[in-house]
Structures are given as C-alpha cells and as structure tokens.
Amino acid sequence: MTAVLPEAESPPAALQFVLEAEHLARRFGDRVAVADLSVQIAPGGIYGLLGPNGAGKTTAIRMMCGLLRRDGGSVLVGGEPVSARSTTAKHWIGFVPQDVALYPDLSAAENLRFFGRLYGLRGDLLDQRVMDVLELIDLADRGRDRVESFSGGMKRRLNIGAALLHRPRLLVLDEPTVGVDPQSRHSLLDSVGRFRAEGMAVLYTTHYMEEAERVCDRVGIIDHGRLIAEGTRRELVAQVAGQDRIDLVASGDLAALAAGCRSIDGITGSSIGEGEVHLLARDGHQLVPRVFEAAERVKVAVKSVEIVEPDLEAVFLHLTGTALRE
C-alpha cells in the first residue's frame, strides 16, 4: 500500500486534547444509558471504550459526535463545542457507525464522491481525495466495482474511507470489526495503527478485549453506562496483579458450579458464559483440584480448563463480577 493517510487539519499548537467529553449523561425513560462519563484524547492518541454489548458505548459516542442530545455534560472537539447544531466541531469528526452506511448499487468511487460532496469537496480536490482514500484502504483496483459485490471486510474498509475524505482531527470507530473475517479484522486493526502515526486522534469502541489491547494507548472500561476504570493496559492489569483467570468449558448446572467455586478460598470472582465458567483466582494452578472437586459435587462435567495470565478481561471480571464476552 503506497498511499499515506491524508493529513488531518493541524489543531492549534496550544490544544492539549482533540476530544474533551466531560460528565456525559443520558437517560431513556427510567433507564440510565450513560452516567457521568468523561473521556479525553490527545492528538495521535487511540482511546478504546471497552465494554459488553449494551454497556452504553454507542450512546456515548453518538453524544460526543452531536448525533444524540445529552441530558448532561459537555463535549469539545478541536476546542470547539459539539451540539446538534454545531458545524465547525462536526467538520473535524470522522464518524464510522457500527452498521455499514454505503449505497450498494453505487461503485466504491461513487460512494466516496457522494460523501465527499456532503463535506463540501468539489472538482479536482474531490477526485484526488477519492484516489488517495481508495489507495489507503487497499481498494484502488476495485474503485469502479459496485459495493454490492464486496465482502464484509471490504465494505468496512470503504466505510472507514468515507470518514477520512475531509481529513478529520478525530476519527470515531464504533465496533468497526463486527461481522468481518479474521483477515479483514487484521487489516482494519493495522489501519487504525497507521492513523496514530499521522497524528489523528481515534476513539475506538469494542467488546473484543484483544482489539483494545492491540491498538489502544488508553482504555476506558464501561459497564451499565459508567466508566468503572481507565488507564493504559499495564495500569489496568495491575489492579489484578497476582491473580489468574481460570476458564472452564463444562456442561451441566454451571450456575451451581460458579456458586460452589466462589466458596473456595482464593477464588475472587466468577461468571458464566455459554458453556463456560470464568474464575478469577489467586494462584490458579494450586486451586484447580478444588475447582474439580466443586464440579464433582454439583455433577458438572468439565471438558477443558485453561489458566491464563491477567488481561483486560480479568480486570473486567474483577470489577464487575461478569465476563466481558457476556
């Protein structure tokens, strides 16, 4: 891939953060979707908002982009306030929604030209931006092909390309790898890493722990609309230092097994997934025999057991008592 990312507009020299979201709040009736959430991203930073489906990630970023009314809090992008009616701040945002937003009966280039015109691009400048973006997302040889013929991963790349045409300061990616194959996911994550090198700030939401660990400088863990922890991977994992995650694949009454394991001295957390039980334990290797004894008492058949080093999923389990993949 020979093209480089079109440079984002340079923020003022004194600007410390591209995105400053403070104390965001949103309710839907009696349900609190987001409560007192604050996020800051510096130029060139990649911030991961990590949490399970339904945690409030999409609601939060829609408020940050001015697409959803806030019940409380404030948002600045490039030092400019973001609201439903703001134009300057929104021009500095490239938003990639969770659902692919493309016209399937148009070609890749025609889609990009359409979105480029919405950003006010015209003539030779628009043509050059379309060529640059197609090269960047590795679709230069498919520019004339209709999007309906594309794979899921190609559509995702084109969707991101549409958000880069106007050279945003802040790129917002909402679950960008959902529904794509492993090869396309790898390509997309590599692309996100290149955005950092070009000085663009990136807000990345995901419920895949390994993605947050791979591409993000800082991670905010969100659950039930609240930011429950924030920091670098090293800082977050330090919260569960000295503990292991024990993953059991089993069949039977898994709730009974989880409850039985919680009574074992040294087990500090447990949760249930689909056919799995996840435990957080001090010195997990020593506790495995007692876990098997607990399984035998409740007549649960353990098919496999894996002990892994602490990671962001272990942090989430420690903080919430549930596994991130739930």
DRENLOSE-960989 format. One record per atom (N, C-alpha, C): x, y, z. Coordinates in steps of 0.1 Angstrom, whole numbers, padded with zeros to 4 digits, always signed. Example, Ala and Ser with C-alpha at 12.3 -4.5 7.8 and 13.67 -1.06 7.14 Angstrom:
+0132-0057+0078 +0123-0045+0078 +0132-0033+0078 +0128-0022+0071 +0137-0011+0071 +0129+0000+0079 
***
This chain:
+0009-0012+0000 +0000+0000+0000 +0009+0012+0000 +0009+0020-0010 +0018+0031-0012 +0012+0045-0007 -0001+0046-0006 -0007+0059-0003 -0005+0061+0012 -0005+0074+0016 -0004+0078+0030 -0018+0084+0034 -0021+0084+0046 -0033+0090+0051 -0033+0105+0048 -0044+0110+0042 -0045+0125+0041 -0044+0131+0055 -0035+0141+0056 -0032+0147+0069 -0045+0154+0075 -0048+0151+0087 -0058+0159+0094 -0054+0173+0096 -0064+0182+0097 -0061+0196+0099 -0053+0196+0112 -0043+0205+0113 -0035+0206+0125 -0042+0214+0135 -0044+0209+0147 -0051+0216+0157 -0042+0228+0162 -0047+0238+0169 -0039+0248+0174 -0028+0243+0183 -0016+0250+0183 -0005+0244+0190 -0007+0243+0205 -0016+0251+0210 -0019+0251+0225 -0029+0240+0228 -0035+0234+0218 -0046+0224+0221 -0040+0211+0226 -0043+0208+0239 -0038+0196+0245 -0046+0183+0241 -0059+0185+0240 -0068+0174+0236 -0076+0177+0224 -0077+0167+0215 -0086+0168+0204 -0101+0166+0208 -0103+0157+0217 -0116+0154+0223 -0116+0156+0238 -0125+0164+0242 -0128+0166+0257 -0143+0164+0259 -0146+0153+0265 -0160+0150+0269 -0161+0149+0284 -0169+0157+0290 -0169+0158+0304 -0183+0155+0310 -0184+0145+0319 -0196+0143+0327 -0209+0140+0318 -0207+0132+0307 -0219+0130+0299 -0229+0121+0306 -0242+0124+0303 -0253+0117+0309 -0264+0116+0299 -0271+0105+0299 -0283+0103+0290 -0291+0092+0296 -0304+0095+0297 -0314+0085+0301 -0324+0083+0290 -0330+0071+0290 -0341+0067+0281 -0352+0062+0290 -0361+0072+0293 -0372+0068+0303 -0365+0066+0317 -0368+0055+0323 -0362+0052+0336 -0349+0045+0335 -0344+0042+0323 -0331+0035+0322 -0320+0045+0320 -0310+0044+0328 -0298+0052+0326 -0289+0046+0316 -0287+0052+0305 -0278+0047+0294 -0264+0050+0296 -0261+0063+0300 -0248+0068+0303 -0248+0077+0315 -0239+0075+0324 -0239+0083+0336 -0225+0088+0339 -0223+0102+0339 -0211+0108+0344 -0199+0103+0337 -0199+0102+0324 -0188+0096+0316 -0179+0108+0311 -0166+0107+0313 -0156+0117+0308 -0145+0110+0300 -0142+0115+0289 -0131+0110+0280 -0123+0121+0274 -0110+0120+0274 -0101+0129+0268 -0091+0122+0259 -0089+0127+0247 -0079+0121+0237 -0070+0132+0232 -0057+0129+0233 -0047+0139+0228 -0045+0136+0213 -0039+0145+0206 -0036+0143+0191 -0027+0131+0190 -0030+0122+0181 -0023+0109+0179 -0026+0098+0189 -0036+0101+0198 -0039+0091+0208 -0050+0082+0203 -0050+0069+0207 -0061+0060+0204 -0067+0055+0217 -0080+0059+0219 -0087+0056+0231 -0097+0045+0229 -0096+0034+0236 -0106+0023+0235 -0117+0024+0245 -0129+0024+0241 -0140+0023+0250 -0145+0009+0250 -0142+0002+0261 -0143-0013+0261 -0154-0017+0270 -0164-0025+0265 -0174-0030+0273 -0183-0039+0266 -0192-0047+0273 -0201-0056+0266 -0211-0049+0258 -0218-0057+0249 -0230-0051+0242 -0240-0046+0252 -0245-0034+0249 -0255-0028+0258 -0249-0020+0269 -0236-0018+0270 -0230-0011+0281 -0231+0004+0280 -0235+0009+0268 -0236+0024+0266 -0226+0030+0257 -0218+0022+0251 -0207+0027+0242 -0213+0035+0230 -0222+0030+0223 -0227+0037+0211 -0235+0049+0215 -0242+0049+0226 -0249+0061+0231 -0239+0072+0235 -0228+0068+0241 -0218+0078+0245 -0212+0084+0233 -0208+0076+0223 -0201+0083+0211 -0211+0091+0203 -0224+0087+0202 -0233+0095+0195 -0235+0109+0202 -0234+0109+0215 -0234+0122+0221 -0222+0130+0218 -0210+0123+0218 -0198+0130+0215 -0197+0136+0201 -0204+0130+0192 -0205+0134+0178 -0216+0144+0175 -0224+0147+0185 -0235+0156+0183 -0247+0150+0176 -0248+0137+0176 -0259+0130+0169 -0270+0126+0179 -0268+0128+0192 -0278+0125+0202 -0277+0135+0213 -0289+0140+0216 -0290+0150+0227 -0285+0145+0240 -0277+0153+0247 -0272+0150+0260 -0282+0155+0271 -0283+0147+0281 -0290+0152+0293 -0281+0159+0303 -0268+0158+0301 -0259+0165+0309 -0245+0163+0303 -0236+0173+0307 -0222+0172+0303 -0219+0181+0291 -0206+0181+0287 -0202+0189+0276 -0192+0182+0267 -0191+0186+0255 -0181+0180+0245 -0174+0191+0237 -0161+0190+0237 -0153+0199+0228 -0145+0190+0218 -0145+0194+0206 -0136+0187+0196 -0128+0198+0189 -0115+0197+0190 -0106+0208+0185 -0109+0221+0192 -0113+0220+0205 -0116+0233+0212 -0129+0239+0209 -0137+0233+0200 -0150+0238+0197 -0161+0230+0203 -0172+0236+0208 -0183+0229+0214 -0190+0221+0204 -0194+0209+0208 -0202+0200+0199 -0217+0200+0204 -0226+0202+0195 -0240+0201+0198 -0247+0197+0185 -0260+0195+0186 -0268+0190+0174 -0267+0200+0163 -0265+0213+0166 -0265+0223+0155 -0251+0228+0152 -0240+0224+0159 -0227+0228+0156 -0222+0223+0143 -0214+0232+0136 -0209+0228+0123 -0194+0227+0123 -0187+0237+0129 -0173+0237+0129 -0167+0224+0136 -0172+0221+0148 -0167+0209+0155 -0170+0196+0148 -0182+0195+0142 -0186+0183+0135 -0177+0181+0122 -0173+0192+0116 -0164+0190+0104 -0151+0184+0108 -0147+0184+0120 -0134+0179+0124 -0136+0164+0129 -0148+0159+0128 -0151+0145+0132 -0153+0136+0120 -0147+0124+0120 -0150+0114+0110 -0157+0103+0118 -0170+0100+0115 -0177+0091+0123 -0180+0078+0114 -0176+0066+0119 -0179+0054+0112 -0188+0046+0121 -0201+0045+0117 -0211+0038+0125 -0209+0023+0125 -0216+0017+0135 -0215+0002+0136 -0221-0005+0124 -0231+0000+0119 -0237-0006+0107 -0231+0001+0094 -0228-0007+0084 -0222-0001+0072 -0232+0008+0066 -0228+0021+0063 -0236+0031+0057 -0231+0034+0043 -0234+0026+0033 -0230+0027+0019 -0242+0024+0010 -0240+0029-0002 -0251+0026-0012 -0246+0014-0021 -0252+0003-0019 -0247-0009-0026 -0248-0009-0041 -0257-0001-0047 -0258-0001-0061 -0249+0009-0068 -0241+0016-0060 -0230+0025-0065 -0217+0019-0064 -0207+0023-0072 -0193+0018-0070 -0187+0024-0058 -0175+0019-0055 -0167+0024-0043 -0164+0039-0046 -0159+0042-0057 -0156+0056-0060 -0168+0065-0060 -0179+0060-0065 -0191+0069-0065 -0196+0071-0051 -0195+0061-0042 -0199+0063-0028 -0190+0074-0022 -0177+0073-0024 -0168+0083-0018 -0170+0097-0024 -0173+0098-0037 -0176+0111-0042 -0189+0117-0036 -0199+0108-0034 -0211+0113-0028 -0209+0119-0014 -0201+0111-0005 -0199+0116+0008 -0189+0127+0008 -0180+0128-0001 -0171+0139-0003 -0178+0152-0005 -0188+0151-0014 -0197+0163-0017 -0204+0168-0004 -0208+0159+0004 -0215+0162+0016 -0206+0170+0025 -0193+0168+0024 -0183+0175+0032 -0179+0188+0025 -0184+0191+0013 -0181+0203+0006 -0169+0202-0003 -0165+0190-0006 -0154+0188-0016 -0159+0188-0030 -0151+0194-0039 -0156+0195-0053 -0144+0194-0062 -0147+0191-0075 -0137+0192-0086 -0124+0183-0084 -0113+0189-0087 -0100+0182-0087 -0097+0177-0073 -0100+0186-0063 -0097+0182-0049 -0104+0170-0045 -0117+0169-0048 -0125+0157-0045 -0120+0145-0052 -0116+0146-0065 -0111+0135-0073 -0098+0130-0066 -0089+0139-0062 -0077+0135-0056 -0079+0128-0042 -0088+0133-0034 -0091+0127-0021 -0097+0113-0023 -0105+0111-0033 -0111+0098-0036 -0100+0088-0040 -0091+0092-0048 -0080+0084-0052 -0071+0080-0040 -0068+0090-0032 -0059+0088-0020 -0066+0078-0011 -0079+0080-0008 -0085+0071+0001 -0087+0057-0004 -0090+0055-0017 -0091+0042-0022 -0077+0035-0021 -0066+0042-0023 -0053+0036-0022 -0050+0032-0007 -0054+0041+0002 -0052+0039+0016 -0059+0026+0021 -0071+0024+0017 -0079+0013+0022 -0077+0001+0013 -0068+0001+0004 -0064-0010-0005 -0076-0015-0013 -0083-0005-0019 -0094-0008-0028 -0092+0000-0042 -0080+0004-0045 -0078+0012-0057 -0082+0004-0069 -0080-0009-0069 -0083-0017-0081 -0098-0021-0081 -0106-0017-0071 -0120-0020-0071 -0128-0008-0071 -0122+0004-0074 -0130+0016-0073 -0142+0017-0082 -0142+0010-0093 -0153+0011-0103 -0163+0000-0100 -0160-0009-0091 -0169-0020-0088 -0181-0016-0078 -0192-0022-0081 -0204-0018-0072 -0202-0025-0058 -0206-0017-0048 -0204-0022-0034 -0211-0035-0031 -0222-0037-0038 -0229-0050-0035 -0221-0062-0038 -0210-0061-0046 -0202-0072-0049 -0191-0074-0039 -0190-0065-0029 -0178-0065-0019 -0181-0075-0008 -0170-0080-0002 -0171-0088+0010 -0174-0078+0022 -0177-0085+0033 -0180-0077+0045 -0168-0068+0049 -0156-0074+0048 -0144-0066+0052 -0141-0055+0043 -0143-0057+0030 -0142-0046+0020 -0151-0034+0023 -0164-0038+0026 -0174-0028+0029 -0170-0020+0042 -0164-0027+0051 -0160-0020+0064 -0149-0010+0060 -0139-0014+0052 -0128-0005+0048 -0133+0007+0041 -0142+0005+0032 -0148+0016+0024 -0156+0025+0033 -0163+0020+0043 -0170+0028+0053 -0160+0037+0061 -0149+0032+0064 -0139+0040+0071 -0133+0050+0062 -0131+0046+0049 -0126+0056+0039 -0135+0068+0038 -0148+0066+0038 -0157+0077+0036 -0156+0087+0047 -0151+0082+0059 -0150+0092+0071 -0136+0099+0070 -0127+0095+0061 -0114+0101+0060 -0113+0112+0050 -0123+0113+0041 -0122+0122+0029 -0119+0136+0033 -0125+0141+0044 -0124+0155+0047 -0113+0158+0057 -0104+0148+0059 -0092+0149+0068 -0096+0153+0082 -0103+0145+0089 -0108+0148+0103 -0097+0149+0113 -0099+0156+0124 -0090+0156+0135 -0093+0144+0144 -0106+0140+0145 -0110+0129+0154 -0117+0119+0145 -0113+0106+0146 -0119+0095+0139 -0126+0087+0149 -0139+0085+0148 -0147+0077+0158 -0151+0064+0151 -0147+0053+0156 -0150+0039+0151 -0158+0032+0161 -0171+0029+0157 -0180+0022+0166 -0180+0007+0162 -0174-0002+0169 -0173-0016+0167 -0170-0019+0152 -0159-0014+0147 -0156-0015+0133 -0153-0029+0127 -0151-0039+0136 -0148-0052+0131 -0159-0062+0132 -0171-0058+0137 -0182-0067+0138 -0186-0073+0125 -0186-0086+0125 -0191-0093+0113 -0181-0095+0101 -0168-0092+0104 -0158-0094+0094 -0149-0106+0097 -0143-0111+0086 -0135-0123+0088 -0121-0119+0095 -0114-0129+0100 -0102-0126+0107 -0091-0119+0099 -0090-0122+0086 -0080-0115+0078 -0084-0100+0076 -0097-0097+0074 -0101-0083+0073 -0100-0076+0086 -0102-0083+0097 -0101-0077+0110 -0086-0073+0112 -0077-0082+0109 -0063-0078+0110 -0059-0066+0102 -0064-0065+0090 -0062-0054+0081 -0067-0041+0087 -0079-0041+0092 -0085-0030+0098 -0078-0025+0110 -0073-0034+0119 -0065-0030+0130 -0052-0024+0127 -0046-0029+0116 -0033-0023+0111 -0036-0009+0107 -0047-0007+0100 -0051+0007+0095 -0052+0016+0107 -0058+0012+0118 -0060+0021+0129 -0047+0025+0135 -0037+0016+0135 -0024+0019+0140 -0017+0030+0131 -0020+0030+0118 -0014+0040+0110 -0020+0054+0112 -0032+0054+0117 -0038+0067+0120 -0031+0074+0131 -0026+0067+0141 -0018+0072+0152 -0006+0079+0146 +0001+0072+0137 +0013+0078+0132 +0011+0091+0124 -0001+0093+0119 -0004+0105+0112 -0009+0117+0121 -0010+0114+0134 -0014+0125+0143 -0029+0126+0146 -0037+0117+0140 -0051+0117+0142 -0055+0111+0155 -0065+0117+0162 -0070+0111+0174 -0081+0101+0170 -0081+0090+0177 -0091+0079+0174 -0098+0075+0186 -0111+0074+0185 -0120+0069+0196 -0125+0055+0191 -0122+0045+0197 -0125+0031+0192 -0133+0024+0202 -0145+0020+0199 -0154+0012+0208 -0153-0003+0203 -0153-0011+0213 -0153-0026+0210 -0157-0034+0223 -0162-0046+0220 -0163-0055+0231 -0154-0067+0230 -0144-0065+0221 -0133-0075+0219 -0121-0071+0227 -0118-0077+0238 -0107-0074+0246 -0094-0074+0239 -0091-0083+0230 -0079-0084+0223 -0076-0072+0214 -0087-0067+0208 -0086-0055+0200 -0081-0043+0208 -0088-0041+0219 -0084-0030+0228 -0069-0031+0232 -0065-0043+0235 -0051-0045+0240 -0041-0042+0228 -0045-0045+0216 -0036-0044+0205 -0034-0030+0200 -0045-0022+0199 -0044-0009+0192 -0045+0003+0201 -0050+0002+0213 -0053+0014+0221 -0042+0018+0230 -0039+0031+0231 -0030+0037+0241 -0036+0036+0255 -0048+0040+0256 -0056+0041+0268 -0069+0034+0266 -0074+0028+0277 -0087+0021+0276 -0096+0025+0288 -0108+0028+0284 -0118+0031+0294 -0128+0019+0295 -0130+0013+0306 -0139+0001+0307 -0153+0007+0312 -0163+0004+0304 -0176+0009+0306 -0186-0002+0309 -0194-0001+0319 -0204-0011+0322 -0216-0004+0328 -0228-0007+0322 -0241-0001+0326 -0240+0015+0325 -0233+0020+0315 -0232+0034+0312 -0222+0041+0321 -0215+0035+0329 -0205+0041+0338 -0191+0037+0335 -0182+0047+0335 -0168+0043+0333 -0162+0039+0346 -0159+0026+0347 -0155+0020+0360 -0140+0019+0362 -0133+0020+0351 -0118+0020+0352 -0112+0026+0339 -0101+0032+0341 -0094+0038+0329 -0079+0039+0331 -0072+0037+0320 -0057+0037+0321 -0051+0030+0309 -0038+0029+0310 -0031+0021+0300 -0034+0006+0303 -0030-0003+0294 -0032-0017+0297 -0025-0021+0309 -0012-0016+0311 -0004-0020+0322 -0010-0015+0335 -0015-0003+0335 -0022+0003+0347 -0034-0005+0351 -0042-0009+0341 -0054-0016+0344 -0051-0031+0349 -0042-0037+0342 -0039-0051+0346 -0033-0052+0360 -0026-0041+0364 -0020-0040+0377 -0030-0042+0388 -0043-0039+0385 -0054-0040+0395 -0056-0054+0399 -0052-0064+0390 -0055-0078+0394 -0041-0085+0394 -0031-0078+0398 -0017-0084+0399 -0018-0096+0409 -0011-0106+0405 -0010-0118+0414 -0022-0127+0412 -0031-0125+0403 -0043-0133+0401 -0043-0139+0387 -0049-0151+0386 -0050-0157+0373 -0065-0158+0369 -0067-0160+0356 -0081-0163+0351 -0082-0177+0348 -0091-0184+0353 -0094-0198+0350 -0106-0199+0342 -0105-0205+0330 -0116-0206+0320 -0119-0221+0319 -0132-0225+0323 -0136-0238+0322 -0147-0240+0311 -0145-0250+0303 -0156-0254+0294 -0163-0266+0300 -0176-0265+0302 -0182-0275+0310 -0197-0277+0306 -0203-0287+0311 -0218-0290+0308 -0224-0294+0321 -0237-0289+0323 -0244-0292+0335 -0249-0279+0341 -0251-0279+0354 -0256-0267+0361 -0244-0258+0364 -0241-0249+0354 -0229-0240+0355 -0231-0230+0366 -0244-0226+0369 -0246-0216+0380 -0242-0222+0393 -0246-0235+0395 -0242-0242+0407 -0227-0243+0409 -0220-0246+0397 -0205-0247+0398 -0199-0233+0401 -0204-0222+0395 -0199-0209+0398 -0201-0206+0413 -0213-0209+0418 -0215-0206+0432 -0206-0214+0441 -0204-0227+0438 -0196-0235+0446 -0181-0231+0446 -0177-0226+0434 -0163-0221+0433 -0161-0208+0441 -0171-0200+0442 -0170-0187+0450 -0167-0190+0464 -0171-0202+0469 -0169-0205+0483 -0154-0210+0486 -0147-0212+0475 -0133-0216+0477 -0124-0205+0480 -0116-0206+0491 -0107-0196+0495 -0096-0193+0484 -0095-0181+0479 -0086-0178+0468 -0093-0175+0455 -0106-0179+0454 -0114-0175+0442 -0120-0162+0445 -0117-0152+0437 -0121-0138+0440 -0133-0133+0430 -0136-0141+0420 -0147-0137+0411 -0151-0149+0402 -0163-0148+0398 -0168-0159+0389 -0179-0154+0380 -0180-0159+0368 -0191-0156+0359 -0194-0168+0350 -0205-0167+0343 -0210-0178+0335 -0211-0173+0321 -0206-0180+0311 -0208-0177+0297 -0215-0189+0291 -0216-0189+0278 -0223-0200+0271 -0214-0213+0271 -0218-0222+0280 -0210-0234+0281 -0197-0232+0288 -0195-0221+0295 -0182-0218+0301 -0184-0212+0315 -0175-0214+0324 -0174-0207+0337 -0160-0200+0337 -0160-0187+0341 -0148-0180+0342 -0145-0176+0357 -0133-0179+0361 -0130-0176+0375 -0118-0167+0376 -0117-0159+0386 -0105-0151+0389 -0100-0156+0402 -0087-0160+0403 -0081-0167+0414 -0067-0163+0417 -0064-0163+0430 -0050-0162+0434 -0044-0175+0434 -0033-0176+0426 -0026-0189+0424 -0035-0199+0419 -0039-0197+0406 -0049-0205+0400 -0045-0220+0398 -0032-0222+0396 -0027-0236+0394 -0030-0245+0406 -0028-0239+0418 -0030-0246+0430 -0045-0249+0433 -0053-0241+0428 -0068-0242+0431 -0075-0251+0421 -0069-0255+0410 -0076-0263+0400 -0082-0276+0407 -0074-0283+0415 -0080-0296+0421 -0093-0293+0429 -0093-0282+0436 -0105-0278+0444 -0117-0274+0435 -0114-0268+0423 -0124-0265+0413 -0130-0278+0408 -0122-0288+0405 -0127-0301+0400 -0136-0308+0411 -0132-0306+0424 -0140-0312+0435 -0154-0305+0435 -0154-0292+0433 -0166-0284+0433 -0175-0289+0422 -0169-0291+0410 -0177-0296+0399 -0183-0310+0401 -0175-0318+0407 -0180-0332+0410 -0192-0331+0420 -0191-0322+0429 -0202-0322+0439 -0215-0318+0433 -0215-0309+0423 -0227-0305+0416 -0230-0312+0403 -0222-0323+0401 -0224-0331+0389 -0222-0324+0376 -0212-0315+0375 -0209-0308+0363 -0197-0315+0356 -0198-0317+0343 -0187-0323+0336 -0178-0313+0330 -0165-0312+0335 -0156-0302+0330 -0149-0308+0318 -0150-0302+0306 -0144-0307+0294 -0130-0302+0292 -0127-0290+0296 -0113-0284+0295 -0112-0273+0305 -0099-0270+0308 -0096-0260+0318 -0083-0253+0312 -0084-0239+0313 -0072-0231+0308 -0069-0220+0319 -0057-0219+0322 -0053-0208+0331 -0044-0198+0323 -0049-0186+0324 -0042-0175+0316 -0037-0164+0325 -0027-0157+0320 -0022-0145+0327 -0033-0134+0328 -0032-0125+0337 -0042-0115+0338 -0042-0106+0326 -0054-0102+0321 -0056-0094+0310 -0068-0084+0312 -0072-0077+0302 -0083-0068+0304 -0096-0075+0307 -0098-0087+0302 -0110-0094+0306 -0110-0098+0321 -0098-0101+0326 -0097-0104+0340 -0100-0092+0348 -0096-0080+0343 -0099-0067+0350 -0114-0065+0351 -0120-0068+0339 -0135-0066+0339 -0142-0075+0348 -0138-0088+0348 -0143-0097+0358 -0141-0093+0372 -0129-0088+0375 -0126-0083+0389 -0135-0072+0393 -0138-0063+0383 -0145-0051+0387 -0161-0053+0387 -0165-0062+0379 -0180-0063+0377 -0186-0076+0381 -0177-0087+0382 -0182-0100+0386 -0188-0107+0374 -0186-0102+0362 -0191-0108+0350 -0180-0108+0339 -0181-0117+0330 -0171-0118+0319 -0174-0108+0309 -0164-0102+0302 -0166-0092+0292 -0174-0098+0280 -0172-0110+0277 -0178-0116+0265 -0193-0117+0266 -0198-0115+0279 -0213-0116+0281 -0219-0104+0275 
***
